[in-house]
């Protein structure tokens, strides 16, 4: 039986060398104008929706939610203008392509990411990873504020798309932050952590993922970890 592998994007599959973060800050400034204070906040493991809220603490939560679509349009427009830079400067981490290829026969592979869907698509396109991941079955940072709410959304979409019912034990979440591990555990999925993002092996080990790697270079070990 095929597994359903839910992949985080930033820090797990790729890095945009700060381009996407700068595009987000530019979009936020265009959204709120020059007078509103934008707070610096850690982006790791959070949904874009959560990042917007935390970046604009002086604005009412309901008002932020009502402006989310406008923010997404501004953010995607900025990413689009940076497309050539994304292609030139983004990095796909070592072992990622081999892992995606190795899992392609034994798993459905979809994104589970804090990125809004349109931003995830651009990043995956610019790094050549889009063919490996079924974005229509994924879950994204514009689906819900809370990352822990994303696995059920992805599984529901995958169930409908593939006409197959996935048990929780069939689901594997691969990510680079404690939040990835937490959302997998909250759902009852298997969790695989990789220390290619801002968190060290020691940091990630403290959250007790089912498997932990410094990177994804050991394809056979990654496949074994997914299969459990």
GUVORO-742202 format. One record per residue: residue in three letters; chain; x, y negated, z negated of N, C-alpha, C in turn. Coordinates in steps of 0.2 Angstrom, whole numbers, plus 2048, in hexadecimal, padded with zeros to 3 digits. Example, Ala and Ser with C-alpha at 12.3 -4.5 7.8 and 13.67 -1.06 7.14 Angstrom:
<rs>
residuo|cadena|n.c1|n.c2|n.c3|ca.c1|ca.c2|ca.c3|c.c1|c.c2|c.c3
ALA|A|842|81C|7D9|83E|816|7D9|842|810|7D9
SER|A|840|80B|7DD|844|805|7DC|840|800|7D9
</rs>
This chain:
<rs>
residuo|cadena|n.c1|n.c2|n.c3|ca.c1|ca.c2|ca.c3|c.c1|c.c2|c.c3
UNK|A|804|806|800|800|800|800|804|7FA|800
UNK|A|803|7F5|804|807|7EF|805|806|7EA|7FF
UNK|A|80B|7E7|7FD|80B|7E2|7F7|809|7DC|7FA
UNK|A|806|7D7|7F6|805|7D0|7F8|80B|7CC|7F4
UNK|A|80F|7CA|7F8|815|7C6|7F5|813|7BE|7F6
UNK|A|813|7BB|7F1|812|7B4|7F1|818|7B0|7EF
UNK|A|81A|7AC|7F4|821|7A9|7F4|820|7A2|7F2
UNK|A|824|7A0|7ED|825|798|7EC|829|796|7F2
UNK|A|82A|78F|7F3|82D|78D|7F9|834|789|7F6
UNK|A|833|783|7F3|839|77F|7F2|83D|782|7EC
UNK|A|843|783|7ED|847|786|7E8|848|78E|7E8
UNK|A|843|791|7EC|843|798|7EC|845|79A|7F3
UNK|A|841|797|7F8|843|798|7FF|848|793|802
UNK|A|847|78D|800|84B|788|804|84C|781|7FF
UNK|A|850|77D|802|851|776|7FF|850|771|804
UNK|A|84D|76C|803|84D|766|808|852|761|807
UNK|A|856|762|802|85C|75D|801|859|756|7FF
UNK|A|854|757|7FB|851|751|7F8|84C|74D|7FD
UNK|A|84C|74F|803|848|74B|808|840|74B|806
UNK|A|83E|751|804|837|751|802|835|74D|7FC
UNK|A|839|74D|7F7|838|74A|7F1|838|742|7F3
UNK|A|83D|740|7F7|83D|739|7F9|836|737|7FD
UNK|A|834|73B|801|82E|73A|805|828|73A|800
UNK|A|828|73E|7FB|823|73E|7F6|823|737|7F2
UNK|A|828|734|7F0|829|72E|7ED|827|728|7F2
UNK|A|829|729|7F8|827|724|7FD|81F|724|7FE
UNK|A|81C|729|7FE|815|72A|7FF|811|727|7F9
UNK|A|814|729|7F3|811|726|7EC|811|71F|7EC
UNK|A|817|71C|7EE|817|714|7EE|812|711|7F3
UNK|A|812|714|7F9|80D|712|7FE|806|713|7FC
UNK|A|804|718|7F8|7FE|719|7F5|7FC|714|7F0
UNK|A|800|712|7EB|7FE|70E|7E6|801|706|7E6
UNK|A|805|705|7EB|807|6FE|7EC|80D|6FD|7E8
UNK|A|810|6F7|7E8|816|6F5|7E5|816|6F4|7DD
UNK|A|810|6F3|7DB|80F|6F0|7D4|80F|6F6|7CF
UNK|A|80C|6FC|7D1|80B|702|7CC|812|705|7CB
UNK|A|813|707|7C4|819|70A|7C2|819|712|7C4
UNK|A|81E|714|7C8|81E|71B|7C9|823|71F|7C5
UNK|A|821|723|7C1|826|727|7BC|82A|72C|7C0
UNK|A|830|72D|7BE|834|733|7C0|832|739|7BC
UNK|A|831|73E|7BF|82F|745|7BC|832|74A|7C0
UNK|A|833|750|7BC|836|756|7BF|831|759|7C4
UNK|A|833|75B|7C9|82E|75E|7CE|82E|766|7CE
UNK|A|833|769|7CB|834|770|7CB|82E|774|7C8
UNK|A|82B|778|7CC|826|77D|7CA|81F|779|7C9
UNK|A|81E|773|7CB|818|770|7CB|814|76F|7D1
UNK|A|80E|76E|7D1|80A|76D|7D7|80B|766|7D9
UNK|A|80B|764|7E0|80B|75D|7E2|806|759|7DE
UNK|A|800|75C|7DD|7FA|758|7DA|7FD|756|7D3
UNK|A|800|75B|7CF|802|75A|7C9|807|754|7C9
UNK|A|80C|755|7CE|811|750|7CE|80E|749|7CF
UNK|A|809|748|7D3|806|742|7D5|803|73F|7CE
UNK|A|800|743|7CB|7FD|741|7C4|802|73E|7BF
UNK|A|808|742|7BF|80D|741|7BA|811|73B|7BC
UNK|A|811|739|7C2|815|734|7C5|811|72D|7C4
UNK|A|80B|72E|7C3|806|728|7C3|802|728|7BC
UNK|A|806|728|7B6|802|729|7B0|7FD|723|7AE
UNK|A|7FE|71D|7B2|7FA|717|7B0|7F4|717|7B4
UNK|A|7F3|71C|7B9|7ED|71C|7BD|7E8|722|7BA
UNK|A|7E2|720|7B9|7DD|725|7B7|7DD|72C|7BB
UNK|A|7DD|731|7B7|7DD|738|7BB|7D8|739|7C0
UNK|A|7D2|736|7BF|7CD|737|7C4|7CE|733|7CA
UNK|A|7D1|72D|7C9|7D3|729|7CF|7D9|72C|7D3
UNK|A|7DD|72F|7CF|7E3|733|7D3|7E0|739|7D7
UNK|A|7DB|73C|7D4|7D8|742|7D8|7D5|740|7DE
UNK|A|7D1|73A|7DD|7CE|737|7E3|7D2|735|7E9
UNK|A|7D9|733|7E7|7DD|731|7EC|7E2|736|7EE
UNK|A|7E1|73D|7EC|7E6|742|7EE|7E6|743|7F6
UNK|A|7E1|743|7F9|7E1|744|800|7E5|73E|804
UNK|A|7E4|738|801|7E7|732|804|7EF|733|803
UNK|A|7F1|735|7FD|7F8|737|7FC|7FB|73C|800
UNK|A|7F7|742|801|7F9|747|806|7FA|744|80D
UNK|A|7F6|740|80F|7F7|73E|816|7FD|739|816
UNK|A|7FE|735|811|804|731|811|80B|735|811
UNK|A|80A|73A|80D|810|73F|80B|812|743|812
UNK|A|80D|745|815|80E|749|81B|810|745|821
UNK|A|80E|73F|821|810|73A|826|818|739|825
UNK|A|81A|738|81F|821|736|81D|825|73C|81F
UNK|A|823|742|81D|827|748|81F|827|749|826
UNK|A|822|748|82A|822|748|831|827|743|834
UNK|A|828|73D|831|82D|739|834|834|73B|832
UNK|A|835|73F|82D|83B|742|82B|83C|749|82E
UNK|A|839|74B|833|839|752|835|840|754|838
UNK|A|843|74F|83B|84A|751|83E|84F|751|838
UNK|A|84E|74D|833|853|74E|82D|851|754|82A
UNK|A|84B|756|829|849|75D|826|84D|762|829
UNK|A|84C|762|830|84F|768|834|857|768|833
UNK|A|85A|762|833|861|761|832|864|763|82B
UNK|A|860|761|826|863|761|820|860|766|81B
UNK|A|85A|769|81D|858|76E|818|85C|775|818
UNK|A|85C|778|813|85F|77F|812|85B|784|811
UNK|A|85C|78A|814|858|790|812|85E|794|80E
UNK|A|85B|796|808|860|799|804|862|7A0|806
UNK|A|868|7A2|804|86B|7A8|806|867|7AE|804
UNK|A|866|7B3|809|862|7B9|808|85B|7B8|809
UNK|A|858|7B2|80A|851|7B1|80B|84E|7B4|811
UNK|A|851|7B3|817|84F|7B6|81D|84F|7BD|81D
UNK|A|855|7C0|81A|855|7C7|81A|850|7CA|815
UNK|A|84E|7C7|810|849|7C9|80B|842|7C9|80F
UNK|A|841|7C3|812|83A|7C3|815|83A|7C8|81B
UNK|A|83F|7C9|81E|83F|7CE|824|83E|7D5|821
UNK|A|842|7D7|81B|841|7DD|818|83B|7DF|815
UNK|A|837|7D9|813|831|7DA|810|82B|7DB|815
UNK|A|82C|7D9|81B|827|7D8|820|823|7DE|821
UNK|A|826|7E4|820|823|7EA|822|81F|7ED|81C
UNK|A|821|7EA|816|81E|7ED|810|819|7E8|80C
UNK|A|819|7E2|80E|815|7DD|80B|812|7D8|80F
UNK|A|80C|7D5|80D|80A|7CF|810|80D|7CA|80C
UNK|A|810|7C5|810|814|7BF|80D|811|7B9|80E
UNK|A|80F|7B5|809|80C|7AF|809|80F|7AA|804
UNK|A|80E|7A3|806|810|79E|801|80C|79E|7FB
UNK|A|80F|79D|7F5|80B|79A|7EF|810|795|7EC
UNK|A|80E|78F|7EE|813|789|7EC|80F|783|7EA
UNK|A|813|77F|7E6|810|779|7E4|80F|773|7E9
UNK|A|812|775|7EF|812|770|7F5|80A|770|7F7
UNK|A|808|76A|7F9|802|76A|7FD|803|76E|803
UNK|A|7FD|771|806|7FE|775|80C|802|772|812
UNK|A|800|76C|813|803|769|819|80A|768|818
UNK|A|80D|767|812|814|766|811|817|76C|811
UNK|A|814|771|80E|817|778|80F|818|77A|816
UNK|A|813|779|81A|814|77B|821|81A|778|824
UNK|A|81A|771|823|820|76D|826|827|770|824
UNK|A|827|771|81E|82E|774|81B|830|77A|81E
UNK|A|82B|77F|81E|82C|786|821|82D|785|829
UNK|A|82A|781|82C|82B|780|833|832|77E|834
UNK|A|834|778|831|83B|775|832|841|77A|830
UNK|A|83F|77F|82C|845|784|82A|844|78A|82E
UNK|A|83F|78B|832|83F|791|836|83C|797|832
UNK|A|839|796|82C|836|79B|828|82E|79C|829
UNK|A|82B|798|82D|824|798|82E|822|79F|831
UNK|A|825|7A2|836|823|7A8|838|822|7AE|833
UNK|A|826|7AE|82E|826|7B3|829|820|7B3|824
UNK|A|81D|7AD|823|818|7AC|81E|811|7AA|821
UNK|A|80C|7AD|81E|805|7AC|821|803|7A6|81D
UNK|A|803|7A0|81F|801|79A|81C|7F9|79A|81A
UNK|A|7F6|79D|81F|7EE|79D|81E|7EC|7A1|818
UNK|A|7F0|7A5|815|7EE|7A9|80F|7F2|7A6|809
UNK|A|7F5|7A1|809|7F9|79E|803|7F4|79A|7FF
UNK|A|7F8|797|7FA|7F5|793|7F5|7F9|78D|7F4
UNK|A|7F7|787|7F3|7FB|781|7F3|7F9|77C|7EE
UNK|A|7FD|777|7EE|7FC|772|7E9|7F7|76D|7EA
UNK|A|7F3|76D|7EF|7ED|76A|7F0|7E7|76E|7EF
UNK|A|7E8|775|7ED|7E2|779|7EB|7E0|778|7E4
UNK|A|7E5|777|7E0|7E4|776|7D9|7EA|772|7D5
UNK|A|7E8|76E|7D0|7ED|76B|7CC|7F2|76F|7C9
UNK|A|7EF|775|7C6|7F3|779|7C2|7F6|77F|7C6
UNK|A|7FD|780|7C6|800|786|7CA|7FD|78C|7C7
UNK|A|7FB|78D|7C1|7F9|793|7BE|7F2|795|7C2
UNK|A|7EF|791|7C5|7E8|792|7C8|7E9|794|7CF
UNK|A|7F0|794|7D2|7F1|796|7D9|7F0|79D|7DB
UNK|A|7F3|7A2|7D7|7F3|7A9|7D9|7EC|7AB|7DB
UNK|A|7E7|7AA|7D7|7E0|7AD|7D9|7DE|7AA|7DF
UNK|A|7E0|7A4|7E1|7DE|7A1|7E7|7E1|7A4|7ED
UNK|A|7E8|7A5|7EC|7EC|7A9|7F2|7E9|7B0|7F2
UNK|A|7E8|7B3|7ED|7E5|7BA|7EE|7DE|7BB|7F1
UNK|A|7DA|7B6|7EF|7D3|7B6|7F2|7D4|7B5|7FA
UNK|A|7D8|7B0|7FC|7D9|7AF|803|7DC|7B5|806
UNK|A|7E1|7B8|803|7E4|7BE|806|7DF|7C4|807
UNK|A|7DB|7C4|802|7D6|7CA|802|7D1|7C9|808
UNK|A|7CF|7C2|809|7CB|7C1|80E|7CE|7C2|815
UNK|A|7D4|7BF|815|7D8|7BF|81C|7DA|7C6|81E
UNK|A|7DC|7CA|819|7DF|7D1|81B|7D9|7D7|81A
UNK|A|7D4|7D5|817|7CE|7D9|816|7D1|7DF|812
UNK|A|7D4|7DD|80D|7D7|7E2|808|7D7|7DF|801
UNK|A|7D5|7E3|7FC|7D5|7E1|7F5|7DB|7E3|7F2
UNK|A|7DE|7DE|7EF|7E5|7DE|7EC|7E4|7DF|7E4
UNK|A|7E6|7E4|7E1|7E7|7E4|7DA|7EC|7E0|7D8
UNK|A|7EB|7DE|7D2|7F1|7D9|7CF|7F7|7DC|7CF
UNK|A|7F8|7E3|7CE|7FE|7E6|7CF|801|7E6|7D6
UNK|A|7FD|7E5|7DB|800|7E4|7E2|803|7DD|7E3
UNK|A|802|7D9|7DF|804|7D2|7E0|80B|7D0|7DD
UNK|A|80F|7CD|7E1|816|7CB|7DE|817|7C4|7E0
UNK|A|819|7C0|7DA|81B|7B9|7DB|822|7B8|7DB
UNK|A|825|7B5|7E0|82C|7B4|7E0|82D|7AC|7DF
UNK|A|831|7AA|7DA|832|7A3|7D9|838|7A1|7D5
UNK|A|83A|79B|7D5|840|799|7D2|83F|795|7CB
UNK|A|839|795|7C8|838|791|7C2|834|795|7BD
UNK|A|835|793|7B7|830|796|7B2|829|795|7B3
UNK|A|827|790|7B7|820|78F|7B9|81E|795|7BE
UNK|A|822|797|7C2|821|79C|7C7|820|7A3|7C3
UNK|A|824|7A4|7BE|823|7AA|7BA|81D|7AA|7B6
UNK|A|81B|7A4|7B3|815|7A3|7AF|80F|7A4|7B3
UNK|A|80F|7A2|7B9|809|7A3|7BD|808|7AA|7BF
UNK|A|80D|7AD|7C0|80D|7B5|7C2|80B|7B9|7BC
UNK|A|80D|7B7|7B6|80B|7BB|7B0|804|7B9|7AE
UNK|A|802|7B3|7AF|7FB|7B1|7AD|7F6|7B5|7B2
UNK|A|7F8|7B6|7B8|7F4|7BA|7BC|7F4|7C2|7BC
UNK|A|7FA|7C4|7B9|7FB|7CB|7B8|7FF|7CE|7BE
UNK|A|802|7CA|7C2|807|7CC|7C7|80E|7CD|7C5
UNK|A|811|7D1|7C9|818|7D2|7C8|81C|7CC|7CA
UNK|A|821|7CA|7C6|825|7C4|7C7|82C|7C5|7C8
UNK|A|82E|7C2|7CE|836|7C2|7D0|838|7BB|7D0
UNK|A|83D|7BA|7CC|840|7B3|7CB|847|7B3|7CE
UNK|A|849|7AD|7D1|84F|7AC|7D5|852|7A6|7D3
UNK|A|858|7A5|7D1|85B|79F|7CE|85F|79B|7D3
UNK|A|85B|79A|7D9|85D|795|7DE|85B|78E|7DE
UNK|A|857|78D|7D9|854|786|7D7|858|783|7D1
UNK|A|854|77F|7CE|857|77B|7C8|858|77F|7C2
UNK|A|856|785|7C1|856|789|7BB|85B|78F|7BC
UNK|A|85F|790|7B7|864|795|7B7|861|79C|7B5
UNK|A|866|7A1|7B6|864|7A8|7B5|861|7A8|7AD
UNK|A|865|7A5|7A9|864|7A5|7A2|85D|7A2|7A0
UNK|A|85C|79C|7A4|855|798|7A3|84F|79D|7A5
UNK|A|850|7A0|7AB|84B|7A4|7AD|84A|7AB|7A9
UNK|A|84F|7AE|7A7|84F|7B4|7A3|84B|7B3|79D
UNK|A|84B|7AD|79A|847|7AC|794|840|7AC|795
UNK|A|83E|7AC|79B|836|7AD|79C|834|7B4|79F
UNK|A|839|7B8|79F|838|7BF|7A0|835|7C1|7A6
UNK|A|837|7BF|7AC|835|7C2|7B2|836|7C9|7B3
UNK|A|832|7CC|7B7|833|7D4|7B8|83A|7D5|7BB
UNK|A|83C|7D0|7C0|843|7D1|7C3|846|7CA|7C3
UNK|A|84C|7CA|7C3|850|7C3|7C3|856|7C4|7C8
UNK|A|857|7BF|7CC|85D|7BF|7D1|860|7B8|7D1
UNK|A|867|7B8|7D2|86A|7B2|7D3|868|7AF|7D9
UNK|A|867|7B3|7DE|865|7B1|7E5|862|7B7|7E8
UNK|A|860|7B7|7EF|85D|7BC|7F2|861|7C0|7F7
UNK|A|868|7C0|7F6|86C|7C3|7FA|86C|7CB|7FA
UNK|A|86A|7CE|7F5|86A|7D5|7F4|863|7D7|7F7
UNK|A|862|7D8|7FD|85B|7D9|800|858|7E0|7FD
UNK|A|85C|7E5|7FC|85A|7EB|7FA|857|7EA|7F3
UNK|A|85B|7E7|7EF|859|7E6|7E8|852|7E1|7E7
UNK|A|852|7DD|7EC|84C|7D8|7EC|846|7DD|7EE
UNK|A|846|7E1|7F3|841|7E6|7F5|83F|7EA|7EF
UNK|A|844|7ED|7EC|842|7F1|7E6|83F|7ED|7E1
UNK|A|840|7E7|7E0|83D|7E3|7DB|836|7E2|7DC
UNK|A|835|7E1|7E3|82E|7DF|7E5|82A|7E6|7E4
UNK|A|82C|7EB|7E6|829|7F2|7E6|828|7F4|7DF
UNK|A|82C|7F1|7DA|82B|7F3|7D3|82E|7FA|7D2
</rs>
